[in-house]
């Protein structure tokens, strides 16, 4: 978790969290706010806000990666 703005968090950490939230397109610093940071260094994919249920999350994840990839499906189906 990067955006820790809970009570008792030191000001420099809160400031860093608020800056990140603003950089991600969340100017009102609403929490929770979900973003994926791809391993390949491409820009973060914004997933959404607090109203994020399981079905919506799965749909947004699939959309973010362009659907499920070969090999990933097969590995996931074993569990």
Secondary structure as GFF3:
##gff-version 3
##sequence-region A 1 79
A	DSSP	alpha_helix	11	23	.	.	.	ID=ss1
A	DSSP	beta_strand	34	36	.	.	.	ID=ss2
A	DSSP	beta_strand	45	48	.	.	.	ID=ss3
A	DSSP	alpha_helix	54	64	.	.	.	ID=ss4
A	DSSP	alpha_helix	72	77	.	.	.	ID=ss5
###
